[in-house]
Amino acid sequence: MGREINTIAQGFSFLESPRWHEGRIWFSDFYTGRVLSAEEDGTGQRVEAELADQPSGLGWLPDGRLLIAAMRDAVVLRREPGGELVPHAARGAAGKGHLNDMVADAKGRLYAGSFGFDLMNGAPIAPTSLVRMDPDGSVTVVAEDMLFPNGSVITEDGMLLVGETLGNRVTAFDIAEDGSLHDRRVWAAFGEPPAGSTLEEVLPQGRVAADGCCLDAEGTLWIADALNARVVRVREGGEILDEIHPGTGVFACMLGGVDGKTLFLCAAPDFAEANRRAARESALLSVRVEVPRAGRP
């Protein structure tokens, strides 16, 4: 169906990890090192944090303190009440490549993915681990052999869904009371896992390159398809129910707004660091949908 797509904020380097929190849309701008927030219509922008590193995934502790994935140092930073940023948890050797997107559960535990290899310099593709970062700063590997674990959500009944960008799939886990993950399975398959070890070999085989995602009240996922300039609505099993083409690349999405039916899109012409770092061509878009948000984030 036709929908009106609005540009509500622009002039950024590369936006990622949108979150609807306390009546505002929050997002990271990779190459300016900023976390920002705005009203639903994009007005009233404010800088929530600035860091020397590259920010990505966002979350909050139960007491309201902001958590930020600092990608290059592979550390999650915590914003204290006075505004200062302090180390919260360091991934260390529990994963490879840049720390990336993450989702926080109701107890403040983070489930975070990593690139797994040097994406921007064309290194061979390699699997990596999914880690859990607990509020005390401890880090535990909770899943291995993930193909670029990226956007993640937690359902109302305690299931973790993780988009594997280079795996042609969304993978599901059940979250136990202690935070461990069980019953790993494919929640949605878009094709066979791509064969090959280079981006040139693998990328053409990807039907849906699952990047940032969010859950709606019917249990379906809106997924930013990082390679096909669209966002798709997917049900369990992999059937695509709907898709939106904004005319530019889309790398993350989030449902929010007063009624939960505003779909925010992080858009840019491409994801190449060499192109995005010096440019200010990334924008935050919004589009209205029929089913409101659910789950976490």
N, C-alpha and C positions, 0 to 999 in steps of 0.2 A: 504494500500500500504506500501511496505517496505521503511523505512527511516533510514538514518544514524543519530544516536544519539551521540553527542559529549559531553564529560566532559570538560568544559572550566575553571572551578575553583573548588577546593576541599579543605578539611581540616577544615571545619566549624562545628559548633555545631548543629544548626538547622536553615535553611534559610527559610525566608518567605517574602511576600509582595514585589516581584520584580516590578520595575517600569522602563520604558524606558524614559529617561529624558535628554535633551541636549546632545544627541549622546552617552549616556552611559547607562548601565544597573545598576540600584541601587537595593539594597536588605538589609534586616535586618538579623542579626545573633543573635537569641534569647539569648543564654546563655553566649555569650561573651560581650553582651551589645553594639554591634557595628552596625552602618550603614555604608555600603561600596558601592563603585561603581567600574565599570570596563569597558573596551572597549568591543565591541561586541564579540570579540574572547576570552574574559576573561583576557587579559593582562592589564597592567597598573592599577592594583588595587590600590585604595586609601581608607583610612578610612575617612568618611565624618563626623562622630559624634561618640562619646563614652558616654554612660550613665550608671549610677549605676543600673538602672531599666532594664527591658526586652523590647527591641524595637519590634514593629510589623508594623502596617500600616504606609505608607508614603504618603505625599502629598506636594504641594507647594502653597504658596500664589501667587496672581497675580504679586507681586513685586519680586518673585523668592526665598523668604525665605522658607527653608525646614521645614516641620512639621512632627513630629514623635510621634506615639502612644506609650506611656510608659505604658505597660500593667498592672503591679501590682499596681501602684499608680493611674491608671485610669485617667491619665493626658496626654494631647497632649503638647509636647514641641516644641518650635520654635527656629530655629538656626538663630541667628542674624548675620549681615555682618562680625562681628569680630570673629565669630565661637562659641561664648558662647551660651549655651542652656538655655532658659527661659520658664516659664510656659506660655502656650497660652490659654488653656481651660481645665477645670476640669470637668469630667463627674459627679462626686458626686454620689448622690442617683438615678440618672436618668438611671441607669442600674445596672446589677449585674454581679459579677465575673470579670475576667480580661477584660480590654479594648482590642479590637482585631483589625481586619482589618478596613480600611476606604477608602473612595474615596473623592477627592476634586473636586468641580465644578469650573467653570470659574471665579466665584466671590470669591473663597477662602473659601466657606462654605464646611464643612466636614460632611459626613454622616458616622457614625461609629457604629459598633456593639460590643457586649460583649459576653462572654461565657454564662453567665446566672447562672452558678453554678460552684462548685469547680471540674473541669474536672479531674485534675491529681490525686485527692484523692478519686475519685469514689462517689462523692455526688449525691443525686437524681437529675435527669434532671429537669430543670425548665425553662420556657420561660423567655425572657428578652425583653428589649426595644431597638429600633434603635433611635439614637439621631442625631440631627444636631448641630454642633458647628460652630457658626458664627465668622467672623474675629475679632469682638470685645470681644470674649471670652465667650459670652452667650451660654447657652446650652438648647436645647428644645427637648423634647421627640416627635418624629414624627411618630412612629409606635410602637405598643405593641404586646405582645404575639408572638414574633418571636422565632423560635427554632434554637438557635445558629446562629444568623446572621453573615455571614462571608464575603467572597470575594464579591466585589460590583463593578459595572461599571455604567457609565452614557452614554447613547446613544447620537448621534448627535442631535436627536429631543427632548431631554430633558426627557428621561425616565430613572429611577433608577432601576437597576436589582440587587437583593440581593440573594445570595445563602444561603439557610437555611440548614446548614450541617446535622442537625438531623431531618429535616422535609421532606426529599425526594423531594425537590422542589427548584425552583428559583421563587422568588416573585417580581412582578413589581409594580412600582408606577409612576405616573406622577408628575413631579416637577413643582410647580407653580412659578410665578415670585418672590414671597416673600420667596421661599425656602420650603414652606410647601408641604406635599405629599398628593396626592389624587388618587382615583380609584385604590385601592389595589386589586391585582388579582394574580393568579398563572400564571406565564409565561411559566414554564416548570414543569411538574409533572413526576416523575420517578417511582411512586407507591403511595400507600396510606401513609399518615403520620403514622410513626411507633407508635405502642401502647406500653405502659410500662413506667416505671419511672427510670429504671436503664440502664446503658450502656450495661450491659449483655443482657438485654431484647431488647433494641432498635437497637444496632449496626447490628445484623444479618438481620434486616428488611430493612436496607438501600441499595437501588440499586445504587444510586450515592450520595456520601457524599460530597456535593459541598463545596470545600474549595476555595482557590484563583482562580480568573477567569479573562478573558480578552475578549474583543469584536473584531470581525473582520469586514471587509468592506461589507460582505454579511449579516450582522445583526445576525450572529450566535456567540455563546459563546464557547470558549475553557475553560473547567472547570477541575481543579485538583480534582480527586476523591480520597479523603483522605483515604478511606478504601480498595480500590481495586487496588492500585499500577498502576494507569493509568491516562491519561488526555484524556478527551472526548470532541468532538466538537458537540454541541447541537443546534438545531433550536427551535424556539418558538413552544411550545406544548410538547417538551421533546424527540423528535426523536434524536437518536444518529447517526450522520452522519459519524463519524470517531473516532478512538481511537488509542492512542499510549501507548505502554507498555515498559517503559525503564528498567524493571527488578529490580526496587526498588520503594519505596513509593514516591509519588509526592504530594506536599501540596500547591503549588501555581504555577502560570504560567503567562507569560507576552509576548505579541508580541512586537517586536521592530526590531532593526537593521536598516541599511541604507535604505532598501526597505520595512521595516515593516513586513517582512516574516520570521523572525527568532523567533521561539517560545522558550522562556527561561523557564526552569523547575527547581523549587526548590525541591531537592530530599534528602531523608534520609531513613534509614531502617524502622523507625517507628516514632511516634510522642510522645512517652512516655518521660516525663521530666527526670525520673530516669535513663533512658538509654542514652538520648541525652546530658545531662548536662556535663557529664565527658568525653564523646567521641568526636571525631572530624571526623565523618563519613558522614556529610552532604556535598552535592556538588551542583554546578550550572551546569545544562546541557543545551544543545541547539539542536534544530532540525529545519530543514527547512520545511515550509508549503507553500501552494499555494496562500492563500488569505491574504492580508496585514491587519494590525491593523486599528482600528477605535475607536472613542469615547474616554472616559476617564476611568481609568488613561492611 
